[in-house]
Amino acid sequence: MKIYFLTQYFPPETGAPQNRLYELALQLQQKGDEVVVLTAMPNYPDMKIKKGYRWRLWKTETINGLKIYRSAIFVTRARFVLARLLNYFSFVFTSFWLGLFKIKKGDFIFCESPPLFLGITARALSKLKKIDMIFNVSDLWPESAEKLGIVTNKRFLNMATRLEEHLYKRSALISGQTMGIVNNIRERFPKKKVIWVPNGVNTDEIISMKTDKQKWRKKMDFAPDDFLFFYGGILGYAQGLEVILKTADKLRNEEHIKFVILGDGPEKESLMLIADHLELDNVFFLDSVSRETIPEIISAIDVSIIPLRKIELFKGAIPSKIFESLALEKPILLGVEGEAHDLFIKDGNCGLFFEPENAQSLTDAARQIMSEPDLSSKLGENGLKYVREYFERSKIATKFRQDLIEFKSGNNDTEST
């Protein structure tokens, strides 16, 4: 098969969508498919075009055998809605022209959403090139934007909802990153074929990058017996990271306990101000690092904290940062209700649960996991076993590929034409 990936986000950018799509593309290529990527000039999360890609309308490159076509995108660090729309729609426009000349014959256009508006390009190219569109939903947009208060204009939300519904109806296949997303779309569009393509991890690769526990600690001046709680990822509103700072405040008198918060994002400055106001000397903010550096850091920590805000929408969320921690046998403290809790706490027994945004609940879980080394070790072992069984990237790609083959050999959905 020949599959075109259409996405605004792709390496060398760092982040969950970038890693997930890159790994899926590689896995499909290794299984004999031809994968071509249409994406933007890399700029995330700094919101600044990276060196080597600036002042160009398009660029062609190859990464690990993947043919990648890039087009220009408007980038700004401004956070108001109009700036975001200019960012999204600039790539909608340039990616359409890129695809018009670069997409030849093929089987599928695999479009990543959000941003939802990129579906406009995917739909147009799908129709012009007579290639089936797969609309991959990693976040229910605009529903999430409305519930998080990011977008409040009702007229705009209604227009976005109509676009979302149109794209679902015109897709040959729809894929969702979580079963919550899959079930939501299936309920609304029962005639559509919706498949689950979860995030995951290449366990052998991650384990091969594992290092001695003290290596990174020595580099960062942490003591061998410090108990390190770790959060790594986007520092945004949705994560509700204030709960970590409040917990650090409650545990400030236990000198061997340290909290490491790694990453960048819109809430980083405010979080650092809170830490300064509370005079927390047990919290350490670190900038984002390359994907290759993450295993070294996780090897050095004791427990990963995975929080989200206590919002109904997030009951269907599975934070991607879970997988690498479990692959390296690090237990998690999970502050996410719903699907993630059922999978990784109830079924996998990979960590302890704390109520989202509840600092006392997180403090209690932290004290328990520190006081029971055997429990911590067992949860870590369970985590590796669980992700190997259910979230190995090669298995996910094999199942996805089989779904595509079955679709091609079966009857195409006439509603997508």
N, C-alpha and C positions, 0 to 999 in steps of 0.2 A: 504494500500500500504506500501511497504518497500522501503525507499529512502536512498541512501548513499550520504552524502555530502562530496565532495573532495575539500579541500581548503587549501592553505598555511597559511591563516590568520583566527584566531578564538580566542575568549576570553580564558584566562584572558587578552589577548592583548586588547588594546584600539584602536579604529579607526572605520571609516565608514564601511568598508567591514565586519569587525568582528561583529559589532553590527547588521548590516543588516542580515547577514547569521544566527547568533545566534537567532534573533527574528523570522525569517522565519522558522527555524528548530523547535523552540518551538511552534509556531502557528500550524504547521502541526502535531506535536505530540499531541497537545491538541485536534485536530480534529480527532484523532484516528489512525493516521499513525505511523509507526515505523520508526524513523530517527536515523541513525548511522553516526557519523562524523569521517572522516579520515583527520587528519591535522598534522601540524608540532609542534615541541616543541616551546612554546611561546617565542618570542624574540623581537617583534616589539612594539614601535618604537625605543627602545634603541639599537637594534641590538646586544643583549646580552641575552643568554638563561636565563630565569628566574629561581630563586632559587626553588629547588624542582624538576626541570626537567633536570638539568645538568648531563652530563656524562652518558646518558642513550640512548640506541638504540631505545627503544620503551616504551610506557607507556599507561596504560588503566585507565580511570577515568570516573566518571559520574557527570554531572552538570545539576541540575534541571531535572533529569530523562533522560537526553540525554547521550547515550553511546558514548564515545569519545576515539578513538585510535590515539595515537601520535607516530610519528617517528622522527628520528634524522634529523637535517638540519645543513648545514655549514653556519655559521654566521660570518660576518665581518663588521666593520664600514667603510671599504674602499669603495670609491664611483666609482672607475673605472669599466668599462664594464665587464672585466673578473671576477672581484669579484662578481658582480651581477649575472653573468651567473653561477658561482660556487654555489651561494646561491640557485638559481632556480633549477639547475639540480641535486643538491644533494637531494633535496626533491622529484624531479621526480623519482629518483632512489629508495630512501627509501620508498616512498609512494606506489610504485609499489609492492615491496615485502610485505609491510604491507597489502595492499589490496588483494594480492594473497592468504594470509592466513586468513584474517578477513572477506572478502566479501563472503557470501554464496549465498543463493537465494535472489532475490530482483526484484523490478520493474524498478528502475531508479538509475543511477549514475549522480548526479548533480554536475558538475565541474565548479568552479569559475575561471574566467579569467579576468584580468591578475592575475598571470603570464600565458601567452599563453602556455608555454612549459608544464604546468601541464596537458594540453589536451592530451599529449602523453601518460601519465599514464592512464588517463580516457579512452582513445580510446582502449588501450591494455586490460585494465580490462573489459571494456564493451564487447569486442570481446571474451575474454577468459571465462568470466562468463555468457555470453549471457544475458546481462542486457542493456536496452536502455540507451543511454547517452544523457543527457541534457547539452548543453554547454551554460553556463550563462556568458554573456559579459557585464562587468561593465565599460569597456574602450576599444575602438577600437585600438587594438595593432596588428601590429607595427605602424599603422598610427599615433597614438599620439606620440610615441617615436620619429618618424621621424620629425614630425612638430614642436615638442618642442626642437629638436636638441640634444636629449639624445643619439640617435644612428644615425650615419652618414655613416657607411659602407654600400655601396649599395649592395654588395654581401650578407651580412648578412640580410639586409632588404628584399631582394628578397627571401631568404630562409625562413625567418619568414612569409612572405606573403603567400608562398606556403603551409606552415604548417597551417596557419590560414584557408585558403581556404579548405584544406583537412579536417580539423576538422569540419568546417561548413557542408561540404558535408556528412560526416560520422555520424553526430549527428542525433538522432531521433527527437529531438526538439532543438530549439535555443531560449534562452530568453535574453532580453536586458533590461538594467536598465533605459534607457530613450527611448523616441520615436525616437529621433535622431539616436540612435544606431539601433533600430528596423528597421527603414525605410532604413538605409544604407545597412543593411544585406538583407532586402527584395528586394531591387533594384538589388543587385549583385547576389542573389540566389532566384529567384522568385518561385522556386518549393519547397522551404523549408518552414516549419511551424515555424514562428518566433512570439513569444509572448512577451508582455510587462509585466515585473515584477519590478515595481518601488520601490525605497526606500520609507520609510514612518515613522510613529511614532505610538507608543501606547499611545494615548492621555490620557486615564484614569490613566495609570501608571505614566506618567510624571507629570500630574496635582497633583496626590497624593503626589509627592515629592516636590511640590512647598513650598517655605518658605517665611517668612517675608522679605520684601525688604531690611531691615536694618541689618539683621543678618550677612550676608557675608560682607557687607560694614564695619560694626564695626570691624569685624575680620581683615580686610585688611586696616583699617584706612582711608577709604573713608568717606567724609562728607555726611550727609543725603541729602543735596541739590546738590551734585555733579551730573553732567549729564554724565553718563557712556556709551561710545560707546564700543562695544565688538566684538572681533574676537576670535573664538576658533576653533582650528583644526591644520592641518599640516602646518608647516611653510616651504613651498617649492617654487620652481620657478614658478610653474603654477598659484599660487594664486596671484602673483603680489602685495605683501603686502607693497611695497614701497609707494603705493598710500595712505595708511593710515598714514604713517610717514609724507608725504608731506602735507596732510590735517591737521595733528596735528601741523605742523609748521605754517600753515596759521592761525590756531586758538589758538596759544600759548598765546595770551594776554588775553584770556577769562578764568580766573582762575578756574571756576567751571566745565570746560569741561575736561574730562579725557578719554584716550584711553587705553583699556585693551587688550593685545594680549596674548592669552593663547595657549600653545602648544609647540611642539618640531619639528625639521625637519632640513633639510640640509641648509636652508637659515637663520636660527635663528641667528647665529653668525654675519653674514653680516648685518642683519637688526639691531641688537643691536649696531653695529659699526656706522651705519648711524645715529641712534638715538643719540648716544654719540657725533658724529661729529656736529649734528645740535643742540646739547645741549637741547634736548627735555625733560623737566621735567613733561610733561603731558602724557607721554607714559609709561606704566607699562607692562613689560614682565613677564609672569608667566609660570611655568612648567606645563606639562600635569598633569591632575588629573584623578581619577577614574570616570567611567561612572556614578556612583551614586552621585558624587559631582556636576556634570554639572547642574542639575536643580536648586540647591541652588545658583549657580553663575548667571545663566540666570534670576532667580527671582530678583536678585539684580541690574541688569543692566537696561538701558533704551532702547537701540537700538542695534541690531546686524548688523554688516557690513559683507556682503558676496561678496568678490571680486574674479575675475579671470582675467587672462591676456586677452588682446584684440586679440584673435586668432580665426580664422574661425572654428577650431575644437571645441572650447568651446561653440559654439552656440547650441550644442546638449547636454550640460552638465547641471546637476541638483545637485549642492552641497548638501550633506547630512545634513550639519549643519543648513540648512533652517528649518527643520521640528521641532526640539525641541524648537527653538525660537518661532515659530508660535504657537505651542501647549501651550506655556506659555504666549501667548498673547503679545509677544514683536514684534514690527514692525521691518522690515528689510530695510536696504539700500543695494540694489542689484546691483552689478556691473558685471552682466552676461547678455550677449545678447542672443537672440534666444529663445529656448524652455523654459528656466527658467523665462525669462522676460514675455513671453506670459502667462505662468501659474500663476505666483505669483504676478505679477504687473498688467497685463492687465485683466486677468480673475478673480483672487482672490482678487485683490486690497488689498494686504497684506503689502505693503511698497512703498518706492520711488526708482526710478531707477537712477543710475548715470553711465556715460560712463566709461567703463573699462579703468583703468590706467590713468584716467583724474582726477587729484587732485582738480581742480577747480570745476568740476562737483560734486564730492563727498562733497566738502566744501559747495556748494550751497544747496545740499540735506540735509546735516547735519544742516545747519542754518534753513532751512524750518521746519524740524521736531522738532527742539528745540523750535521754536517760535510759534508752533501751537499744544498745548497739546491735544486739542479735536481731531485733525487729528491723532496724534500719538495713542491715545486711540482707535479710530475707526479702524485704520489699524490693531492694535493688535486683536481686536474682530473679524475682518474679517479673520485674519490668523487662529485663532482657528477653526472657522466655516469651513473654506476651507479645512484644513487638516483632520478634522473629516469626511468630506464628501467624499474626494477623495484619501486621503493618510493614512487612518487608516490601521495599519498592519494586523488586523484580516480580513478586507475586501480584502486586497491584497492577503493574503494567501488563502482565500476562492476561489477567482478567479483563482489563480494559480493551486490550487488543482483540480478545475473543469476542467481546461484545460488538466491536466494529466489524469483525468478519461475519458474525451472525447477521448483523444488520444488512451488510452488503449482499449476503446470500438469500436474505428474506425479502419481504415486501416493504418497499419504502413508503413512509408516511406521506400520503397525498396532501395532508394539511400543510406540509412544509414547502410546497411548491409555490 
